[in-house]
Amino acid sequence: MTDNTKQTGLDRKLISLKEDYEVRDWTKSLNCTEEELRAAVKAVGNSAEKVREYLAKK
């Protein structure tokens, strides 16, 4: 995911697990643990929408 502040649209649609601050922000936003987030991304990919759906079913 880009750190370019002018391209924030993708930051809200795609989950990156490469940066600690992004993992922290996504876990807070999705109200899940880091382990749950990593498992969800592994299961359905890095689409924020798909990860939300996956976590909602659990």
N, C-alpha and C positions, 0 to 999 in steps of 0.2 A: 504494500500500500504506500502511496506517496506521502511524503511529509510536506509537499508543496501546499501552502495555505490557500492558494488560489484554486486548488482542485479538491474541495472538501466534499463534493457530491458523492464520490466513490467511498469516502471514509465512512459515510453513514450506511452504505449498502453492502460493503464487503468487510469482513472481519479478518484482521491480520493478527497472527499470534507471534510475530517476530519482535515486537517492541513491548517491553514491560508495561509502559504507560497505556498502551492500547489494550492489552489484556486486562489491566486494572479497570480501565474505563468501560470496557464491554461487560465485565463481570458485574460491575455496579449497575450499568444500564439494564442488563438482562436479569439481575437479581439471582446470580448463580455463582458457583465456585469456579475457580480456574480449571479444575479437573472436569467439571460438567461442561464448561465452555469448550475445552479441547476435545472432549468426547463428541460433542455435538458437531463441531467443525469436521472432525474425522468422519462422522456418520453421514452428514448431508452437504458438506462443502462449506465455503466461506461466505455464502450469501446470508446477510443478516436476517432477512425475511425467513429463509429456510431454517436457520438456527432458532429463531424465535418460535416457529411452529414446532420444531423438534422438542424444545425445552417445555413448551406448553403441554405437550402430550405426556410428559414424565410426571 
